Amino acid sequence: MSDFTPTRPISLGLIQGVIQELNKAIEDKGYQDEIIFSSLAINQLLGSLLPGLFNIRSHAYAMQGQPDMAIVDAENMAACGPKQQVAACLRKGNILSLYGHQIQAIQVYDEFLPSPSISILQHEYLTWAKLEATTINGSCVDFIGKLPTSVAHSIISQLPQETKATCLTVSRKWRQLTFECEAVWGHLLINENEKDMQLMNAAQYVGDCIEHLTINVATEAARSACIKVLKDGHFTNLKSLKMTALTTRNLWPYIGALSVAFWQARSTLTTIKLDLGNNQHTITLADTLLTCTSVTDLSFKTTSPMATLGGDFLLLSDHHPLSNLELKSSSITGSDIEAMLQRCQKLRRLVMNGCDTTVLDMVNQHTPNLEILGYNHDYETQQLQSTINTRPGLRRIYTNDGGAPVPAAKVIPLIYKNMQTLEAVYVHLSEVSKRELQEFSAIYPNLKLESLSRLSFWSTRGTQQLILQSIHETRTLTHLDVVNVHDLDRLIGVIMAMPPLTKFQVSYVKSSKCSTSFIQLFQRYATMSLTQHSLTAATFRYCGAITDAVLDSMANITTLKQIFFCNLDNITTRGIIKFFDKVKDQLTDVKLAEMDAITDSSVVALGQVRTLACIELERLFKVTNTGIRAIVEKGNGKLKKLTVTACPLVSKNCVTSNYVKKHVKAVHYE
């Protein structure tokens, strides 16, 4: 970008002398002189210095590719007083001209040229600037129009959405090229602004090119316009539609139009995401499925009970193609979804939040092809794979993670029915009495999860015994996450009989007397790591059984790459330093939180780990800026990510300094 109308250096000139006189008056307590000279300084500042500074910054913004900021400063310059109007006009016009807006620049000059208050010299400047903008405007080359169509389409397709909207208004040629470029219209996001609404209105001409549409508008007018375009049937190839809670607010007047819109797109529309917020008078789940006869993926969210927005499923086809359903509601019962499940027999993934336990009974009875079940699970659940398993049965089951446990009597039947196919189980079950354990053993004999690879469970009373019995012969388990362990020795005893885990996570161990079991397990893993794949990631949180001796045995596992230690009260600074020294050629990811043993000296030892790529430090009260600088200095530029959260003795200036950013690719301070 070439320079234009360069700025002149600021001269303190008169104000320097005025300030000297003002300081002298302050020393002498000459209040009248203070008033006189401070007034002179203010006038001098407003009259020349402040406008000059705005002018300099406006020019700099323009040269740095920030025209919007440059124009703001040009307008600030004009606000300094009548004497600055012409200079501000020239600056603003030059910015507009520089960025190709010649017509707007000419309009800016025309605002001042007729003014009788401007001098002859100012009139000449304005006239010359207008002539230059007019000349440039007359000699513009439409380079897009001269390019081969394929090249022009390639350029247009890579523009931001707002710029694509502008292309529709440049010229007839540009409008035609933009309309004909199918890549422009593949994904369309409509927000509440003029440019996006232009694109939505243009959809009537290019609707057959739009495959994925997201609508996020709030006003009545925008909502009405968007639904009208949908209802008119212009989207002949629409595959996915997302409507946010903003869009669906006060949807009652448009329910009929929306149903027509869904019906118009029924042959191609396969994915729908509806967030209905707190609307109680809106389109129902049944109506959505009834009108969208080809939908396979549906997300339906509401803060109302499903009994209110579920609708009547009796008219729904018995062979609806729906395979992936996410429901979120304030209340979902088994009776709310039973008729739907009976008619959607192709359902392979079902994720629900807001359920009571009767839902599990319906799932067990009416979902013969279900592979993934999420029940009040707060985290991400795996998406469906493109290939359909030839062997029917659940592959993954997710229940609450914490919070209220699920009655074991509701979940165990599902697990038993699918024990040969289950690959991942994430459960938080209620306590089980000895009598219930005996009943389960009689009703569900030989419960064995032989295909299980991932297991996460909250170990409430009785459930640990039940789950350990189901996995004690498993040879496929690689990921194990246990929370609230009751009998650590027995848990590790079962693990010892299995092939080595690759990821092991233990949280909230009540006993601190089981260190020996951990040492024996890690000694076994260390030996196995010399000849085969063994433990790669270990997480221990609020676990008193982890001691320096346990860390010492864990450090001998040559496959260990990732660790997360949180609130381990029986670890010492000396022990953690020794651990880091032993694993300095293998660890890649480390997260440390809430540990008094982590001090600057232990962080310095961490920095000497040569293979380290990512570090997270959270709520560490003995780590200071000195430790952070040591990590960076000893990292030799290999560190990819450093995150520091709620460490009171570490400053933001230290973590986000240029020195740290120079040596670490990504830095985060919270």
N, C-alpha and C positions, 0 to 999 in steps of 0.2 A: 504494500500500500504506500503510495507516494505521499509526501508531506503536503500540507495545504495551509495557506494563511498562517504561517508560523507565528508563535507568540514572542513577545519581547520580554527580556528579564525585568523583574520587579525592582524598582528603585525606591529606597526608603525616603530619600530626598528630604522634603519639608517636614514629614512626620517625625523624623529622627530628632530634629531640632525642637519640635513641639514637645516630644516626650522628655527631652532633657529639661526644658523649662518647667514642665509639669512636675517632674521629680524634685526640682529645686523648690517649687512652691509647696510641695508636700513636706519637705524638710523644714521649711520656714513657717509652716502652718499658715500660709497665705491663702485662705479659703476662697477669696474672690478670684485669685489667679488660678487656683485649682479648677474652678468652674470654667474659667475662660479657656485654659489650655486643654482640659479634658474634652471640652466641646469642640475645640479645633481638631483634636486627635480623632474624635468620633466622625466629624465631618470629612476629615482627610481619609479615614478608613473607608467610610461608605462611598466617598466620592471617587476614589481611585484604586486603593489597595484591594478592597473586597471584590469589586468588579474584575480587577486584573487577575486575582486569584481564581475566580470562577472561570475566566477566559482561558487561563493556563490549563486548568483541570479539564475543561470542556474539550480543548484541543487534544490533550493527552488521552482522554477516553476515546475520542474519535480515532486516533492513531493506533489504539490498542484493540480496535474492533468492538467497541461498546457504544454504538450510536445512541441508544436510548438514554444512557447516563450522560452522554455528551450534550444531548438536547436539553435535558433537565438543567444542567449547569448553564447553558445558554439562556434559558428562561429565568434562572436565578440571577443571572447577570442583568437581564432586562429589568428585574424587580428592584434593582439597586437605585433606580431613579431615572428621570426623563433623559438625562445626558447620556445614558448608556444604551438607549433604545436602538440606535442605528448600529452601534458596534455589536450588540447582541443579535440583531437581525442578520447582520453579515455572517456572524459565527454560525447561527442556526441554519441559514441558507447554504453555507459552505458544507456543513455536515450532511444535510439532505442531498446536496449535489454529489458529494463524495460517495455516498452509498446508493447512487443511481436514481434518487427520487427527484428528478429534475422539475417535474410539474409542481410538486409541493414546494420546492425551493423558489420557483418563479412566483408562486402565490405568496410566499413570505415576503419577497422583495416588493411585490405590488401593494402590500399593506402599508408601506412607508413612502413609496415614491410620490404619491399625491400630497404628502404632508407639507404644509407651508412652513413648518417649524424647522425643517432640516436645512443645513447649509448647502451652498453650491457644491462644495467638495464632497459632502456626504451624498448628495444626489448623484454625482458622477460615479462614486463608488458603487452605489446601489444599481445604477443603470448598467455599469460594466459587468457586475456580478449577474444581473438578470440576463444580459446578452450572452454571457458565457454559458449559463444554464440552458438558455434557449437553443444555442448552437449545438451543445452536447445532446440535447433532447432530439434535435432534428437529424443528428448524425448517428443515432443509436443503431446498433446492429442486432437484429434478433438472431442470436447465435443458435438458440434452441430450434427456431424455425428452419434454419439452414442445415441442421444436422440430419443424418439418416434417422428414420423413425425409430429404429431399434436402439440407437445410441441415445436419442432424446428420451425414450421411455426408460432406459436404464438410469439416466440422471434423475428424472422426475420421481422414479420409484424410491430413490434413496433420500429424498427430501423429508424433513419433518412434516407432520400432518398439517400444521398451521400454514407452512409454506405451500403445500399442495393445494390448500384452499385458495391461497393468493394466486396460484397459477391459473385458476379458473377465471380470474378477472383481468389478466394482463392483456390478452388479445384473443381474437377468434381462433387463431392458429394454436395458441397455447391451450385454450380451452378444449379444442378438439384433441390435441395430443394427450392432455390429462385425462379426458374422458376415455380415450382409446387405450390407455395404459392399464391393463388389468391388474398389474402388480400393485398399483396405487390403492386399489379398492379391496384387496384381499382381506385385510384386517381394518376395521373402522371403529374408532373410539369417539363417541359423541359426548362431550362435556358441555357445561353451560357457558358457551361463548359464541360470538358471532361467526367466527371462522368455522367451527365445528357444525353449526347449524346450516351454514352454506353447503357443507359437504353432505349433510343429511338431506337437504332439499335436492341436491344434485343426484342423489341416489335413484331418483325416478328415471334418470337417463342411463345409469350404470349399475342398476340393481342386480343384474345378472352376473356381475363380477364380484359382488360382495359375498364373502363366505363366512366371515366371523364379525359379529356386531356386538359392541358393548355400549349401552346407553346409561349415562350418569347425569341426568338433568333434574333440576329442582322446581322450576317455575311451571305454572299451569300451561302457559303458552308453548313452552318447549316440549313438555310432556305430550300435549295434544298433537303438536306437529310431528313428533317422532312416531307416535302410535298410528297417526293417519297414514304416514308413508308406509309403515308396516302393513296396515290394513289394506292399502290399495294394491298389494300384491306385486310390488316391484322387485322383491328379493327372490328371484326364481331359483337361486343356487345357494341360499343361506343354509349354512351347516350348524353354526352355533350362535346363540343369543344369550347375552347377560344383561339383566336389568337390576340395578342397585336399589337399595332401600330409599335413596333420594328419589329415584324415578318412580317407584311404585307407591309413593306417598299419595294419599287421597286418590286411589285408583278406581274407586267405585263408579264414577261416571264413564269410565273407559273399559269396563269389563267386557261389554259386548264387542267393542272394536278390537280389543286384545284377543278375544277368542277367535274372531274372524281372521286377525293377523296370523295367529298360530295355524289356523286351518289353511290359509293361503300358502304357508311354507311347509305344510305337513309332509310333503314327499321328500324334502331334502333336509329338514331341520332334525338333527340327531342329538344335539347337546343344548341344554337349557339350564341357566343358573338364575333363579329368582330369589331375591331377598325382599320379602314383603313387609319387613319391619313390624310395626304394631297395628297394621291394617286388619280389621276384622271383617270388613265388607270388600272382598276382593276375589280374584279367581282362585278356585280351589285346586287341590292336588289332583282330584279325580277329573276335573274339567281340563286341566293341563294335559293329562295323559290321554283323555278322550279325544281332544282336538289335535294333539301332536302324535299322530299314529306311527311315526318313524323314530321317535326319540329313543335313544339307547342310554343316554347319560343325563340325569336330572338332579339338580341341587335345588331344594325347596326349603327356604328358611323363613320362620315367622316367630314372633314373640307371643302369638296366640296359641291356645290349645289345638292339637290336631283334630280334636272332636269338632272344632268350629270350622277349620279350613281343610279338613280331609275330603269332604264331599261324598257323593254317592258313587261307589265303584261298580254297581250292578250293571251299568251299561257298558262297562269296559270289556274289550275283547278278552277272551280266555287265553289268548296267545300274544299278548302285548310284547314287543321286542325289547322292553326296558331291561338293561343288564347291569346298570350302575346307578344307585340311588343314594343320595345324601339328604337326610331329613334333620332339621333342627327346629324344635318347638318348645314351648313352655311345658307341654305335657303330651306324651305319646303313650297310649296303652295298647295292649294286644288287640282289643276290639276295634281300635281306630284303623289298624292296618291289615287285619286278617283278610278282608275281602280283596284288598289290593294284592297281597301276597299270593292269594289263590289264583289270581288272573295274570300275575307277572312271574310265571314259572321259569323264565330265562334269566332271572336276577342272579348275578354272579358276585356283586359287591353291594353291601348294605351297611351304611354308616349312619347311626342315629344318635342324637343328643336330646335329652329331656325325657328319657324313657322310664317306665316302671318295669318291674320284673316280668309282668305278663307278656311283654313283647318277646322275651326269650322263648316262651312256650310256642308262640305263633311261628317264630323262626324255625324252631325245631320241627314243626309239623308241615310247613308249607314252602320250604325253600330247597328243593332237591338239587339245584345246581349252584348253590351259594358257595363261593370260595373265600370271601373276605367279609368278616362281620366286625363292625365297630359299635360298641354299646357304651354310650356316655363317656367316650374316650376323648380327652382334651387335646391330644396331639395328632400329628399327621398319621394317617393310615396308608398303607401301600396302595397304589393304584393298580388297576387290572393290567395284566399282561395281554398282548395282542393275541397270543395263542390260547386256545381253550383246552383245558386239561381233559384228556380222554377218560380219566378216572374221576367220577364225581365225588365231592366231599369238600368240607372246609379245609382251607390251607392256613388261614390266619384268623385268630380271634383276639379282639382287643376289648377289654372292659375298663372301668374307671381306673385311673392312675391316682391312687390316694382317694381322699373323700370317703363317702359311704361305701362300704364293701358290698359286693353282690352276694346274695345267698348262694352258698355252694350247691344247694339242691336244684338251683335253676341253671347253673353252668355245667356241672358235671355231666348231665345227660347229653349236652351238646358235644362235650369233649369225648365222651365215651363213644358216641355215635360216629364221630369222625377221627378216632384215634389213629387210624391207619394212614390218614392223609394230612393231618395237622403238621405244619412245618414251623409255625410261630404261634406262641401263646403268651398273651400279656393279660394277667388276671389279678384282681384284688378281691379275694373271696372272704366271706364272713367266717367267724370261728366255727370249728366243727368239734362237737363233743365226742367222747369215746363211743357212745352208743350210735351216733350218726356215722362214725367211721366204720363200725361193724355193719351197719345197714348198707352203706355204700359198697363195702366189700362183697356183700351178698348180692346186691342188685347189679353191680357193675364189676363182675369178676375179671381178673387178668387185665386190668386197665394199664396198657403199655403204649407209650407214645414213641413208637419205633422210628418215625420219620422226622422227629422234632429237631430243628437246628437252632431255634431261638426261644428262650424262655425267660419271662420276667414275671415275678410274682411277689406279692406282699405276704409275708409269712405270719399270718394270724394263727391263733392257737388251733392246732389240729390240722390246718391246711398244709403245713410243711411236710408232715408225715404222709399225707395223701398224695402230694405232688412228687415227693421223692420216690414213693413206691411206683409211680407211673413212669419215672425216667431212669430207674436204677439199672436197666439193661439197654438203655439207649446208646447207640454208637455214633449218632449223627449230630449230637448237640455241640455247637461251637460258641454260642453266645448265651451267657447266663447272668441275670440281674436279679438279686434278691434283696428285699427291703424288710427291715424289722425281723432279723433272724432270731429264732428262739433256741435252736440247737445247732450251733456252728460246727461242733465236732461231727455230728451225724451228717450234716450237709457236705462237709469236706470229705467224709468217708465215702459218700456216694460219688463225688467228683473224682476221687482217686481211682475208682474202678473204671472210669470212662477214658476214652482217648482225650488228649489235652484240649482244653478250651482255648479259643483264640481271643475271646473278650470275656472278662470276668469283672462283675461289679457287685460290691457288697455295701449296704448302707444300714445305719442304725443297728449295730450289733450291741446288745445289752451287756453281754459278758465281756470282760477283759482278760479272761483266763484261758483263752483258746489259741494263744500264739503258737504253741507247739504244732497244732494241726496245720496252721498256715505254713510254718517252716517246712514240715514234711511234704506238703503239696508242692511248694515252690522248689524244693530240692529235687523232687521227681520231674517237674517241668524243666528245670535247668539241665538235668541229664538228658531228657528227651530232646531238648532244643539243639543239642549238638548233632543230632542225626535226622531230625524230622521237624515238621512245623509244630510250633508250640505257642504259648501265650504271647500275644502282640499288644494287647491293651488291658490295663488294669485301673479300676476306679474304686477308691475306698473313701467313704464319707461317714463321719460320726462313728468310727469303728475303733473301740478301745483295744481290740486285740492286735492291732497293727503296731508293732514296736520296732526299735532299731534292728533287733535280730531278724525280724520278719523281712524288713527292707533289705538287709544284707543277703538273705537267701534269695529274695526276688531279683536282686541285681545280677545274679548268675545266670538268669534266663536270657540267652543270647538273642532271642527273637523279640524281646520286649521293645516296643517303639513308642507307645503312648501311655501316659499316666495322668490321673486326676486324683489329687489328695485333698481332702477337705475335713477340717476339724479332727485331726488325729492327735489326741492329747498326749499319747505315750511315745511320740516321736521327739527326739532331741535335735538340736541344731547340728551337733556333731554327727549324729546318725544320718541325717539327710545329706550332709556334705559328703560323707563317705559313700552314700548311695549314688550321688551324682558323679562322683569320681569314677566309680566302677562301671557306669553305663555311658560314659562320655563319648563312646564311639558308636552308639546305637539309638539313643532316644531322639525322636523327631518332634513330638508334641507333648507339652507339659502344661498342666493347669494346677495351680495351687490356691487354696482359699482357706481363710479363717484358721490359720495355724501360727501360734506364737513361735514355733521352732524356725519359721522362715524369717530370717533376718538379712541384713545386707551381706553378711559373710556367706550365708547359704545361697543367696542370689548370685553372688560372685562365682561360686562353684557351679551353679547352673549355667552361667554364661560360658563356662569352659567346656561345656558339652559341644563337641565339634559338629555333630550331625543335626543340631537343633534347628527347626524351621518355624515353629509356632509356640509362643508363650502367652499364657493368660494368668494374671495375678489379680486376685479378688479379695477384698476385705483383709488385707495383711497390714497389721498395725506396727510392725517393726522394720518395714522396708522403706527406705528413703530415696531421695534423688541419686545419692551416691551409688546405691545398688543398681538402679536403672541404668545409669551411665556405664557401670561396669559390665552389665549384660551386653549393652550395645558395643562397647569397646572390644570385648572379648569374642563377640559373635562373628567378627571378621567379614561382615557384610552378607553372611549366609542366612540371617534371620529374615523370614518372609512376613511374619505377623507378630505384633506385640500389642496386647490389650491389658490395660490397667484400669481396674474398677474399684472405687471406694477404698483406696489406700490413702489414708489421711496425710501421711508424711511425704507423699509423692505429688509434686505439683504438675499442673497441666502444662506449664511452660517448659518443664523438663521433658515430658513425654512427647510433646508436639514440637520440640525445638528442631531447627534445621539440621543440627548434628544427628539427632536420632533418625529423622526422616531420610537423611542421606544414607544411613546404614541399614534401615529396615524398610521393606517395601510397603507395608501397611501398618499404620499406627492408630490405635483407638484409646481414648481416655474418657472415662465416664465417672 
